[in-house]
Every structure is written in structure tokens, then in C-alpha cells.
């Protein structure tokens, strides 16, 4: 450790009041994932680790800490939908995170509108400003450095349909400020709202 840097090996103790890992990787767009099982029963759950990984084709992925209903459903059907969690939907998103039996429909639990997909059978959240319908590319269970499987699964999907509510389109541009996505922060219960925007253009050389 130097005077201006705190260092720790994450395979041991961090020595701080709370683990800073997720706080450093913040803020993050929430992976609010809807799925359905082979019988058509819907499921909706938020995931902290989510992101986009390719623009052409458009590919997104989320990580599940534990083998949960979302992963099981995606394995059964090969489909899922990502829904943008906005500020006005924050409480509903939080209700959908409850640990409930697989037969419970989180759309109903959270008071959300369940709308069928166009290219997938998976429903989307009707109130969400935007949603991506996805077909499964791959599910990966992660291994650690010793090659031992860990309790995390990553679902990778290619976007096959994009829904945008008309009120969030202005002159053909998605108004992210109006949509107000909520962002996952680091510590328990921490979320961010969208902050101040600034522009920076990539240099040509």
C-alpha cells in the first residue's frame, strides 16, 4: 500500500466497512429481465450486472448470482426481454425483486402491464420507456482461476426487437433525460438518477 492508494486482494478480506467492488463499478443500468417458462408462465426480475456488448449485431447480457428462475426459463425457451427501469417504475422494479415461488407472476405482484412480444413469446413491461426482445446466444456458468464452477450464470442474447414508447421519441431521438433510467450503485439500497449530460467527440487521429 502506498500513501495515496488503498490496495487489497479480493480473494481475502477487504478491510473496509463494506465491500467497495460494486460501488467502484457504478452506476450500472439495471437488467430488468422478463422471461417465461415452457408453459408460458411469466417471470420478471432485476439484475445488478447488465450491459451491452456488441452493436452489430446488437448483443446484451446479464449475470445471475445463483441459478434462478430467469436462467431456467431462458434455457427452456431460448428467449428473454430487457425492460428499461425508469424512476417512476423504481418501486415496481423493487417489488419484482422479491424472493417468491416460481409460480408467482411478478408482473401482477408489481402491478405492471404484461404485453406480448413481437418476435419472442416473452412479455415486456408495458409501462417501460423501452424494451429489447432477445434470442439466446449462450448461457455461461463462470469458473474461477482454479477452474472451479462458481455460482454465477451469464445469459447472452441478440436483440431481435426494440420497443420505444412514442412519448420518449423527440424528432427521432430517444430522450434519455425524459425516460429517466435508474442506475444501480454500489452499496445496499443505493441507486442513482440520471445526472448532468456532457458531450465529447472521439478524436479522428
Buried (B, 14 or more C-beta within 10 A) or exposed (E): EEEEEEEEEEEEEEEEEEBBEBEEEBBBBBBBBBBBBEEEBBBBBBBBBBEEEEEEEBBBBBBBEEEBBBBBBBBEBBBBBBBBBBBEBBEBBBBBBEEBEEEBBBBEBBEBEBBEBEEBBBBBBBBBBBBBBBBBBEBEEEEEEEEEEEEBBBBBBBBBBEBBBEEBBEEEEBBBEEBBBBBBBBEEEEBBEBEEEEEEEEEEE
